[in-house]
């Protein structure tokens, strides 16, 4: 029965993109095109839930993280009622809240955008059953996704989001009061009822992700530092653009994906040893991770 429910839930949302692992990634420098400055691009980490929905993390007005599934079938950014109350996010009489700042892990930032404070039946049902393996706080839909060109390769731990010079129009209600059809709304209640007859998974334990403040790139058969965020642990340790990373915590790795996997194991406030090569000389530095999203 659980497998069947997963298959049904997977088909309910046309999810396109969401992600994983560590907070090494900062905004990716954009290449210049002709006389006009190129649009900003970002490496956005994502993860796949156990139901194979793509998940990203974000902060709203500096609070979070919020765990949001990316869904091209959602007309807007939805924040569940429970999560909004938890973080003090209040909706107006029309059910919408204007956000001062919406920050997606990896760098994309939008200001003065609206979020619908409502719990979609898909989110309610999946949370009730514990199916995703993590508690969902809402859905990332059209009004945010349409402002970026998004490149997704599911063999990599991040997506590339490139800002577009376009603001999508606000969604228009097609139903009286903006309520979902009774048949769809009933599905969320049905899933909650089914949960009574099935074993619910334990609530996940959230561990704050460690942040190093470096952007890496794979080239010439190695992994190199591409950019160092000012004031970050990497900057304080003296890492520079062009340094080649050789070992992480005295462990070897074959490529950037393996290095991301090693770094994802470490939470904030941990000592990390990095061996690197600069101008033909090998050195080792110790960094203390800070709190990521």
Protein Blocks (a to p, Z undefined) as FASTA:
>chain_A
ZZmmmmmmmmmpccfbdcdfbfkbccdddddehjbccdddddddddddfkopacddddee
hiacddddddfkbgbdcddfklmmmnopacdfkopacdfbdcdehjiacehiacdddddf
klmmmmmnomnopacfbdcdfklmmmpccdddfkbcbdcdddddddddddddfbehhiac
fklmmmmmmmmmmmmmpccdddddddddddehiacddeehiacdfbdcehiaklmnopae
hiacfbgghiacfbfklmmmmmmmpcehiacdddddeehiacdddddddddZZ
